[in-house]
Amino acid sequence: MPFSRRSFFQALGIGAILRSSNSQPLLPDLRAGSWFEAPQLAGQSDLIRLDRNENPYGPSPKVADAIRSAVSASNRYTRGEYNALLDAIAHFHGVNPEQVLLGCGSTEVLRAAAAAFLSPARKVILPVPTFEAVEHYARSIGAQIVGVPLNREFVHDLESMHARIDSSTGLVYICNPNNPTASLTPRKQIETFLGKLRASAYIVIDEAYHQYAGESSATYSSFIDRPLADDRVIVTRTFSKVYGLAGLRLGYAIAAPKTIQQLRKYVTLDGINAIAVRAGIVALQDADGLGQFVKQNENDRQEFINQAFARMLKPVDSHANFVMFDTLRPADDVIQHFRNHGILLGPRFPSMTNHVRVSLGTPAEMAEFWRVGT
Ligand SMILES: Cc1ncc(COP(=O)(O)O)c(C=O)c1O
């Protein structure tokens, strides 16, 4: 039975209590929970986790086998395997191993970029809302943070971002597809932006959700697959999303060798664990596993859109494994309602107070999501 938008939210039965604060950060307050801190709830194993954009199915059977067989090597530091993973990533992308930096998740690479290119005198320009890590690390370094709202289509407003750049800009962060909106910024616009970027500013293009965007838009293409000869461009990727390895913590950056050298100073020596290394190598080889996850996500995303439209909800056009939509009421209340029913949703984003972000779960999890919401 189709539900009207009215009945969906009436049925939530929650009041419109909007928290107000004059001194909110641009992004969710990390100290108060959300992205870095696992929620402390009773019976956690029973929770349906639609909050962190993980692959609910992964890892693939081949990667799971590699993880099991890697356990016996856990007493050893990684030696040759570390280089084997570097080589595998370089080969996969058609670059030299000197252009690859491994991190304990791509978060570590983002931290290294903040450490290398920001300071109290060198600021960062980033979209709002976006993935929180760069703002978090910039703040801890004491760098100025310049947040530029996405435009009405939820695309990076690169003209406004460019207008904020000056001689003290150390880093620009672009997230494509963007978290939390799952929206794409056209490649051409990023190229134009890069053409105008000051020589002293570096740019991170975070492609954590690249595989889900894939062919979904003619305007999108990866800056690894179609690189620009520009030492300032750092592209980040992760094994946490489509490969289903979030808990093993493995990500990487691709950039010019001298840029990688600058970043390398700030990552942990021997920071990649032996199981992640083996899993990463097999994951890159498992093209069938990857293809199945991408296909499954397309189906799950389409089903979400069908369910949303049946309730007259209007999700932001998604090119990732999560969807954001306007709930027409304070997101805090909606998030709390679902939490009370054992379902975790994404955090509240201060610049989009009525929107919630839902990571796509398995069909059974999503059925429960819609049941609780209606
Ligand atoms: C855009 C984006 N970049 C990076 C990350 C961090 O991923 P990792 O697990 O590789 O640290 C996330 C995690 O949600 C993300 O959404």
The ligand as a Tripos MOL2 file, in Angstrom:
@<TRIPOS>MOLECULE
LIG
   16    16     1     0     0
SMALL
NO_CHARGES

@<TRIPOS>ATOM
      1 C1         34.0610   10.2960    1.6280 C.3       1 LIG1
      2 C2         34.7590    9.4290    2.6130 C.ar      1 LIG1
      3 N1         36.0870    9.4150    2.6190 N.ar      1 LIG1
      4 C3         36.7750    8.6490    3.4680 C.ar      1 LIG1
      5 C4         36.1210    7.8690    4.3940 C.ar      1 LIG1
      6 C5         36.9310    7.0790    5.3780 C.3       1 LIG1
      7 O1         37.1090    5.8220    4.9370 O.3       1 LIG1
      8 P1         38.2030    4.8480    5.5500 P.3       1 LIG1
      9 O2         37.4480    3.7500    6.1730 O.co2     1 LIG1
     10 O3         39.0140    4.4280    4.3630 O.co2     1 LIG1
     11 O4         39.0430    5.5990    6.5330 O.co2     1 LIG1
     12 C6         34.7370    7.8400    4.4320 C.ar      1 LIG1
     13 C7         34.0190    7.0180    5.4190 C.2       1 LIG1
     14 O5         32.8410    7.0180    5.5580 O.2       1 LIG1
     15 C8         34.0390    8.6550    3.5170 C.ar      1 LIG1
     16 O6         32.6920    8.7120    3.5070 O.3       1 LIG1
@<TRIPOS>BOND
     1     1     2 1
     2     2     3 ar
     3     2    15 ar
     4     3     4 ar
     5     4     5 ar
     6     5     6 1
     7     5    12 ar
     8     6     7 1
     9     7     8 1
    10     8     9 2
    11     8    10 1
    12     8    11 1
    13    12    13 1
    14    12    15 ar
    15    13    14 2
    16    15    16 1
@<TRIPOS>SUBSTRUCTURE
     1 LIG1         1 GROUP 0 **** ****
